[in-house]
Amino acid sequence: MMIGLENEYSRINSTELFTFLKNKSEHEITFTGTTQSYCVGIIDIVNSTAITAKLTNGKMCEYYSIFLNAMSKIAKAYGATVIKNLGDSLLYYFPRTIDAIDKQSFVDALECGLAMIESRNVINQIMSECHLPTFDFRVSADYGAVSIASSPRSPAEDMFGPTVNLCSKINGTARPNSVVIGGDLHIIVKSFKHYEFGIIGAYMLGLKLDYPVYTVCRTTIPKEWF
């Protein structure tokens, strides 16, 4: 027996919804049916809810606009594709990291996160000039399988899967104004010169083994990366 959706305020009833779900050709969101492995990243403002609660709507929009546009600019400079913003955070991925063939692309991913953190003083200077609060933020990155989704009404892609979920969850383990990476990405980049990786703990997955998380910092200005 189907759960009834009908009442005097309903815009759709259970029969219509059932028919819609059965007819997959009408679905708004479609998946390619394949998964590929990429490096994904998320940058998130620390404590933005409390900060923006004190702003007018116009100032709040300006606040987010400065942050998101600055981070998008940096991400694209390092070869990333921006997927979407999630309120006060930005999701992006690095197409060249597909299947971990191009090692240089992973340098770009690390450098992108570090460049975002290093841009903080410049962005906060702009915030101050606009009479807006300054902020701190966190960057997380990981590597693994993702699924790409698209909509016939939008040229933009969306991305789903455990790698995206993990990248989002480990973001909260980072100290303000720092970069963290997940264990799967660490396996690929741990031998890279000019970086230092420090274990900061493990994210509790509820599985037999917990997922390790590492900090990233640059140790030298490189002449060569490998």
NORRA-V643726 format. One record per backbone hydrogen bond with DSSP energy under -0.5 kcal/mol. CO is the residue of the C=O (numbers start at 0). NH is the residue of the N-H. If there is no record, write none. Layout:
# NORRA-V643726
co=CO nh=NH
co=CO nh=NH
This chain:
# NORRA-V643726
co=6 nh=9
co=12 nh=16
co=13 nh=17
co=14 nh=18
co=15 nh=19
co=16 nh=20
co=17 nh=21
co=18 nh=22
co=21 nh=23
co=22 nh=25
co=23 nh=26
co=27 nh=151
co=29 nh=149
co=33 nh=147
co=35 nh=145
co=36 nh=98
co=37 nh=39
co=37 nh=143
co=38 nh=93
co=39 nh=141
co=40 nh=91
co=41 nh=139
co=42 nh=89
co=43 nh=137
co=44 nh=47
co=46 nh=50
co=47 nh=51
co=48 nh=52
co=50 nh=53
co=51 nh=54
co=55 nh=59
co=56 nh=60
co=57 nh=61
co=58 nh=62
co=59 nh=63
co=60 nh=64
co=61 nh=65
co=62 nh=66
co=63 nh=67
co=64 nh=68
co=65 nh=69
co=66 nh=70
co=67 nh=71
co=68 nh=72
co=69 nh=73
co=70 nh=74
co=71 nh=75
co=72 nh=76
co=73 nh=77
co=74 nh=77
co=74 nh=79
co=75 nh=78
co=78 nh=94
co=79 nh=81
co=80 nh=92
co=83 nh=90
co=84 nh=86
co=85 nh=87
co=85 nh=88
co=87 nh=44
co=88 nh=85
co=89 nh=42
co=90 nh=82
co=90 nh=83
co=91 nh=40
co=92 nh=80
co=92 nh=94
co=93 nh=38
co=93 nh=96
co=94 nh=97
co=95 nh=101
co=96 nh=99
co=97 nh=100
co=100 nh=102
co=101 nh=104
co=101 nh=105
co=102 nh=105
co=102 nh=106
co=103 nh=107
co=104 nh=108
co=105 nh=109
co=106 nh=110
co=107 nh=111
co=108 nh=112
co=109 nh=113
co=110 nh=114
co=111 nh=115
co=112 nh=116
co=113 nh=117
co=114 nh=118
co=115 nh=118
co=116 nh=119
co=118 nh=122
co=119 nh=123
co=120 nh=124
co=121 nh=125
co=122 nh=126
co=123 nh=127
co=124 nh=128
co=125 nh=129
co=126 nh=131
co=127 nh=130
co=135 nh=45
co=136 nh=176
co=136 nh=177
co=137 nh=43
co=138 nh=179
co=139 nh=41
co=140 nh=181
co=141 nh=39
co=143 nh=37
co=144 nh=162
co=145 nh=35
co=146 nh=159
co=147 nh=31
co=148 nh=157
co=149 nh=29
co=150 nh=153
co=153 nh=150
co=155 nh=150
co=157 nh=148
co=159 nh=146
co=160 nh=164
co=161 nh=165
co=162 nh=166
co=163 nh=167
co=164 nh=168
co=165 nh=169
co=166 nh=170
co=167 nh=171
co=168 nh=171
co=169 nh=172
co=170 nh=173
co=174 nh=177
co=177 nh=138
co=178 nh=215
co=179 nh=140
co=180 nh=213
co=181 nh=185
co=182 nh=186
co=183 nh=187
co=184 nh=187
co=184 nh=188
co=185 nh=189
co=188 nh=191
co=191 nh=194
co=193 nh=218
co=193 nh=219
co=195 nh=216
co=197 nh=214
co=200 nh=212
co=202 nh=204
co=202 nh=210
co=209 nh=211
co=210 nh=202
co=211 nh=182
co=212 nh=199
co=212 nh=200
co=213 nh=180
co=214 nh=197
co=215 nh=178
co=216 nh=195
co=219 nh=221
co=224 nh=192
